[in-house]
Amino acid sequence: MFAGGLVALAAVLFVYHCLPARAQAAWLLLCSYLFYSWWAWQFTPVLAAMTLATHVCATRIAVQRDRGRKERSRAWLIAGVALIVAMLAALRAGYRDAPFEGPFAVLGISFYSLQAIAYLSDCYSGILRNRHSLGEVALYLAYFPKLVAGPIERPQPFFAQLAGPRVVDDARLARAVTLIAIGAIRKLAIADPLRALLPLSASSGTAEIGTAAALVGYMFVIYNDFAGYTCIARGVSLLFGIELSRNFDVPFAAHSFSNLWSRWHVSFSLWLRDYVYLPISRYLLLRDLRRNNFANVVVPPLVTMLVCGLWHGTNLHMLAWGGAHGLFLIVERVGGLVWPPPPGRVLPRWRRVVGIAVVFSVSCLTLAAFRLPIDQAWGVWQQLLPGGSGGLGNVRLVMLMIPSLWLDWMQLRHGDETMIAHWPRIVRAAALAGAILICLAAAASVSPAPFVYQGF
């Protein structure tokens, strides 16, 4: 399947770059729907129905807005968002346990539904002044590199790239190949071998791997799997001359929870900020402009993270995970109000190190609630108490984490996600060749697992 995908991508690229600019978007749309249908034909009707509903509602929003009928424009916005949320909730509830079965499948719906909401909201607010055709909206939602698991792309930069020249020069080509190589390393050489070492259930360790080590290991699996997918998707998209948003920015270097959510799943965090957090905060500030407005300190972060939990799943433990992160953000906001840092002051290194250790440790602890029902998560936390089976893990587990930390450290050091661009040409060539060999060896020794957010 992997080799077939590479051949198909090569064919799509060849035709794309042979076509005139006007026909390229149509070709991408056709290939995106073929890609979606290739997984299973039943994926397509939901995507097509949501695309049509989004286009109709956006058109009515724009018409009423241009006529100065704000209330009617808002009514169409509410109707469109409600319809999208209803479709998402119904399908996620009906097919959560078996997303690839039944008359309608839900592959990628959690991602393109948020993009549909962003499109309607930006049409209403006036960020998007130009109206777009059904084909343009369809490509925005269905563009195949980001269709399965994001990034959650904003409409304005995406449409701007469609309207402008999409040049793939040597620098962009080199960056694309580097991103694909880094993504493949994260997925095939780090995430999949790590996953193979861990117990099937995070509720307990094994003789060699204790509970604490399993939680840390799963944190590295989720990060490298998802970041690996994003790198591959962005690299493939660059081959078509379209830049997608960065989704991860060395999250294990976060020294606070607000800093964590500016580094982890960045496109989703920004979506939550702009379409959930800020509207709630503005509404509350209109009623009380005081800096220490209690409602504005507590409600926006808590509701935002509860929405984040609901997006991941309607289970109680997902709400608990989201609510916990909401409480962490509230505590940080209250601390900032009580002990405001001096303007422009840089945190001392020791405070950054302590903050990184605390954020990472607490994030690993809450991962139990992310993965397991509350009663099982509680059992995991009990095992971490003195006398429990919380062991630190084995050498192989640690050795597989080191490459992930090294990649992060190199990104921090160079301030560039494609850090090998700073190396001499011969070293870059050797590094890419080595990455290919490592990925081939890893794929041969461990069967590649589906991406974490595949079918989400």
N, C-alpha and C positions, 0 to 999 in steps of 0.2 A: 504493500500500500504506500509506503514511504517513497519508494523509487517511482511508482506511478504518479504520485503527487508532484515530484520534481519534474518529471517529463511534461505533465500537464501545465505546470507553472512556466516552464521554458517555452511551450507552445503559445500560451497566452501572452507572454512577454514579446515573443517574436512578432505575432500579429499586431499587438498593441503599438509597437514602435514602427511598424510598417504603415499604419493607418494615419490619415490626416488628423489634426487636432480635434476637429469637430466630431469625428467618428469614434474617437478613443473612449469617450465617456459611455457611449452606447455599448461599445464592446465590453467595457468593464462591468456594466450593468448586466449584460447577458451572461458573462462568465460568473458573476456573483450569484445569480440565480441558478445557474448550472451547478456551481459548487454547492450551494445549499441543497439543491435537489439530489445531488450525488450521494449525500449522507443518507437521505431517505426522502422519498417524494412528499411525505406528509409534513415535512418541515415548511414547505413553501406557502400553503394557504394562509397560515397565521401571519407570516411576514407580509404577504401581499395585502391581506385585509387591514393590518395595522397601517401599512403605507398609504392605502387609499383613504382610510379614516383620517390620518394625519394631514394629508394633502387637502381634503375637503374642509376640515376644521380650520386649517391655517389660511386657506383662501377666504373663508367667511370672516375670520378674525381680521385679516388685512383689509377686506372690503369695508367692514363696519368701522375699523380704525380710521381709514382714509376719509370716511364720511363724517367723522367726528362723533360717532355713536359709541362712546366708551363702554357703556353698560352692556350693549349688545355684543361688543367685541369680547368683553370679559365673560359673558355668558357662553360664548362659543369656546373660549379658552377652558372654562370649567368643564363644559361638556366633553371636550376633546380629552382633557387630562383624566376625567372620570372614566371615560370609555377605555383608555389605555390601561389605567390602573386595574379596572375590572377584568380586562382580558388577561393581564399579567397575573392577577391574583387567582382567577379561575383556573388557568392552565397550570400555574405552579402548584396549586392545591390539588388538582386532579391528577397530575403526572409527576409529582415530586419524587415518588419512590421508583418510578419507571419512566424517565423522561423520553425514552426512544420508542415507547409503545403507545398504541391507541391511534384513533383517527387523526389527531393533531399532536405534533411533537413540539417541544419547547426549546429546541437548541438555540441558544443565544438570545432568547426573548428578554432575559433580565438586562441585557446590555442595550439592545436596539430600542426597547421601550423607553428607557431613560433618555436616549437620544431624541426620540419622538417628542417626549415632554419638553426637552430643552428647545426643540425647534418651535413648538407651539408657544412656549413662554417668550422666546426671543422675537417671534412675530408680533406678539401682543405688546411687548415693551418697546418695540421700535428698533431694537438692535439690528434686526433684519428688515430693511426697508424695501428691498427688491422682492418681488414674488418669484417663486421658483416653479418650474414645471413638475408634473408628476414624475417624469423620468429622473429629474435631478433629486427630488426627495427620495425616490426609490433607491438611487445609488448611494445617497447619504446614509440611509438605514442599512443597506444590504452589502456595502463595499466589503468584499470577502476577506481581506487580511484582518479586519477588526470585527468581523461578524460574530464569530463564535465566542470570544471572550475579551472583547475590547481592544484597545482603550475606548473609553466612552468619549467620543469626539464631539466637540462643539460645532454647531452648524456654520457659524460665520467664517472661521478659518478654512473649513473644508470647502465651502462653496467658493471662497476666494481662490483657492488652489485650482478648482475645476475651471474657473473663468480665466485664469492666467496661464502662461506658458509652463509646462511641466518638463523641465530639462533634466536629464540624467547625465551629468558630466562625470569626469574621472573622480573628483572629490566625493560626490554624492554616491557614486558606485562603490568606492572604497568604504565609505561609511556604512552603506547597506550591507555589504559582505561582512564587515566587522560585527555589526549588530546581530546578523544571523548566526555567525560563529559563536559569539558570546551567549546568545540565547540557547543554541544547541548544547554548549558546554554546561550551562546551568540546568537544562532539562535532562540531557542524556547521561552526563558524567557526574552530576551532583544529586539532583532531585530523585531520579529513578533508583540509583544504587542505595541512597539513603532510605528511601521508602521500602526497599527490599529487606533492609536490615531491621526495620522497626516491626513491633508486633502488629497484628492485623487490627487490634483494638487498642486505642489509647488509654483504655481503662486500667491496663495493667502492664507491667514490664515483662521481661523474660529473665531467664537465668543470667544472661549476659548484660541485658540493658534494663536498668531500673526505670521507675516511673518518671523521675525528673529528666533523665536522659531522653526518654521517649517524647516528652513534651517539647524539649529543646530541639530534638530531631525533627519532629513534625513542623515546628516553626520554620526550620531551614528548608524542609520539603516544600511547604506552601509558598515560601518566598521565592525559592529558586525555580520552582515549577511555573508560577505565575509570571515572575519577572522574565523567565526564559521565553515563555509564550509571547509576552509583549515585545521583547527584543526581536524575535523572529518575525512577528507581524509587522513591526515598524521597518525592519530591514527589507522585507518583501515589498511593502508599500513604497519605500524609497526607490525601488527598481522601476516603479511606474511614475516616479517624480512627485509623489504625494507624501508629505510629512505628517505623521501621526504623533499624537501627544505622548510625552514621556510618562510612564506610569509608576516608576519607582526611582527614588533618589537616596540610595544607601539608607534604608529605614533603620537598620540596626545601629546607626550613629545618632538616633534621635535621643535628645537629652530631656524631653518633656513629652507629654501625651499630645499636646497641640502640635509640637514639632514632628511627632510620629505620623500624625494624620496629614501633614504636609509632605511627607516622604513616602507613605505607603498607599498604594492604589490611588495615585494622585488624581487621575482623571475623575474617579468616583468621589474622592474627597472634595474636589472643587465643585462638582455637580451638587453635592449635599450642601456645601457652603452657599452657593449662589441661588439654589432653588428651594432650599428648606431653611437653613440657618438665617440667612440675611433677611428674607421676607418676614419671618417671625420676629427677629430682632427689631426691624424697622417698625413693625406694628406695635410692639411694646414700648419702643422709645417715643412714639408719637403720643403716648399717654403719660409718659414719665421720662423726662430727659435727664434725670440725675444719673451720674456715673455709676453709683452703687444701687441702681434700680434692681431690687431683688429678683423680680420676675425676669428681667432681661439677663441677669447673671445665670439663672437656673434653667429656665424653660428652653431657650434655643439650643444649648448643647445637649440637653437631655432628650428632647424630641428628635433632634438630628440623629443622634446615635441610636435611638430606638428605631427610627426609619432605616438606618443602616443595618440593624439587626433583622428587621422584617424583610429587607431586600435579600438577605442571605437565607432566610427561611422563616416560616410562620410558627415554628416551634417555640415553646416556652424558653428553652435554653438559649436560643438565638436572641430572644428579647432580653434575657438576663445578661448575655454577653454584651449586647449593645448598651443596655442600661448601665452596666459596670463602667464601660468606657465613657459614657456620658457623665457619670459621677466623678470619674478621674478628671475630666475636663473642668467640671464645676469647681472641684477642690483647687485646681490650678488657677482658675479665674478669681476665686475668693482670695487665694494667697497673693495674687498680683494686686488686688485692691487693698489688702491690709498692709502688705510690704511691697509697694511699687518699686521696681528697679530704677536706678538713676538713668536718665536718658543717655543713650549711646554707650552705656556700660557693657563691656564684654564679660561674659561669665568666666570666672577663674577656671583653670583647667580641672582642678579637683572637683568642682561642682558639676562640670560637664561629665566627667568620668562617673561620678556617683549617680547623676541623672540617667546616663546611658544604662548603667547596671540596673537601676530601679525599673526603668521603663521596659527593658528587655525581660527582666524577671517576672514582672507583673503581667506582661503580655503573654508570656509562656503559661503562667497560671490560668489566665482567662481563656487560653486556648482549649482547656478541658471543657469549659462550657460551650465553646464554639463547636466542638466536635461531638459532644455527648449529651444525652439527657441529664437533667439536673441531678438526679439521684446517683448516676454513674460518675458525673463530674465531682460530686461531693466525695465519693469513694476515692477518686484520684487524689484530691487534696488531703484526705486523711492519710493516704500512703506516704505523703511527703512530710508528715510529722515525725518526730523522733520515734524510732522503732518501726517505722513503715519501710516498704520496699522502694525507697526513693533513689537508689544507686546512681552513680554518675556516668555509667556507660562504659563502652569498651574502646579500644584503640581505633578500630576500623571506623566507628561512628565519628570520632574526633577527626580522623584523617580525611573523611569526606566533607567535613565542615570547613577545613582549612582553605581549600580552593575558593569557596564562596566568600570567606572573609578576605582573602587576598584580592579577589576581583573588586570587592567593595573598597578596600584600602587603596587600590590603584586608582579607582574612580575619584576618591576623595583627594588623593595626592595630586592628580593632574587636573581635577575639576572638569573632567570630561568622561562621559560614559563610554566612548570609544577610545579608551586610554592608549591603545597601541598605536594610534595615529601619531603619537609623540616619539615613537621608537624609530631607529634607522630602518630603511627599507628592507634590508636583508633580514633584520630581526623580525619585522612585521610578516614577511613572507614565511619565515620559519614558524612563527607563532600560529599563523592561519593553517599551515600544513599540519602542525602538531595538533591543533584543535580538531581538524578533520579526522586524524588518526585516533585521537582519544575518543571522539564521539562514536566512531565505527567500532572501536574495541568495547566501549561501554554498552552499546546497543547489542553487541554479540553476546556479552556476558549476562546482561539483565534485559528481560523483555520490556520494551518501552511501554509505560503505563499511559492511560489517557491523561490529558491535562486536567488539573484540579477543577477548573471552572468550565470544562467542556460539558455541554448539556445543561448549562445553568440558566 
